[in-house]
């Protein structure tokens, strides 16, 4: 399988993961290790910046994951930029998952503020991975201002509803010159495989692993599904046909 | 305004409607995902009581999906027990001949340091209503002292003015808990005899100020023990529905204070049993996947241990309801608002949560994010 490149890093695994909703720090660590994920996102608001011995962080650093701090909780560009700078200082990484959701229920991203913040953050030297609606025009605009990827949603965060935005995601993938990571709503390994078969560069999964009865096994299931989907994409899926092929071709007279 | 909406309802009619819900209304409410306020009414009705196990199952599933297996911990800090109101059910009642105290800024610091040692990052500041002794200016200074030690500051104090909320948000205010106590306008005045709190409409208007100030979270609740909990909870849900549509940037939380022994001699008018409270919590969760649900130390250890997996998202621990109670636990116990029921330490509560297969979350915010 092709190696995935984002900014200055390469990834063997195309499964990105999150740290929320796990029943314990130990379980989170075990599941993330089993997933073989190489990029893990965590909410800045959950990390204890005052004390150096933060629980979540300790596990992630020990297991040598690449850290992707996110700005979950901020409601506008100004707050996001401030949070990003704190994250860079505290975690010593300029990678950032930019999340701006003023709506605390469905956590739907604010495209207008995201674009504004992305522009500033790129100028300030951040590697920006923005969480956005599956909006092809917005994704092109983000690419134009220099984000490292786009992260369109499949369905609302935590909904486990799968790729309800598949038609738009297909257009985003077709048009994008930067990696497309399908984030949010992926509730089953089959959803992840579907996104990868469509040509997404990676997927980000959290709730479906964390909330499962057996997060470690579910992490492995997602790992395999992402690999299967990617291999199928690279091997080129056979086209679908609704009709049987005619046994006497219409163009036989041309040969 | 919510006041206009609530004016279109009649208390007695609403009560009758709830009590006339049938088995088939409940079954309909159990089946559908996007539940209406009418479904909520069925779920809190007596007709839903036989379905409590099914409701618990659904509530658990929805909560785990939305919040994971986590319980957030917070601690109340009582800053002052001075109060100008005469609320018949409250220990801080201005007529009660009890010792009064407002913490000095030095004492606040002492308390916060003691609280920090217990592990807490989320703090809830509580006062009686005394604008001069413990108003917005006092709170602002308190925030400045507390901010270096805590990640999330909430208040449960008298209603403030809209511009005071905006100012406090700039200084770190995240959540405001404000309980209407009862939505029965006629009976409201029989519980709130004197002081600013005796004005039903003004209190209700405060929620609009909070929404306009874009406070991060608003906590709603009634005091169970005053009026029929079913009718009062219906109006709370109606209020929640109204607020979340109008003030869509704000999160919401529901609490369920039940009357506890306190100074004074008010006896509850209506009893909410453990089973009723469970039914109500499940109904809220099925009505609103996102609303946060808090269960305080007013409830017993056994009850809290069992409910933590069934819909609750946050819990207080090691609460002392007397100003100064953390740094000097032995002093001033006669100042307390009510006696807590679950008196385990924060560490014991955190261990209990973990032993139930849940993560005890101390920190889920940062003052720097606002």
Interface residues (C-beta under 8 A of the other chain):
Chain A: X20 X21 X22 X23 X24 X25 X43 X44 X45 X46 X47 X48 X49 X73 X74 X75 X79 X82 X83 X86 X102 X103 X104 X105 X158 X160 X207 X210 X211
Chain B: X64 X65 X66 X67 X68 X69 X70 X121 X151 X214 X244 X248 X249 X250 X251 X290 X354 X357 X358 X359 X361 X363 X364 X365 X366 X368 X369 X370
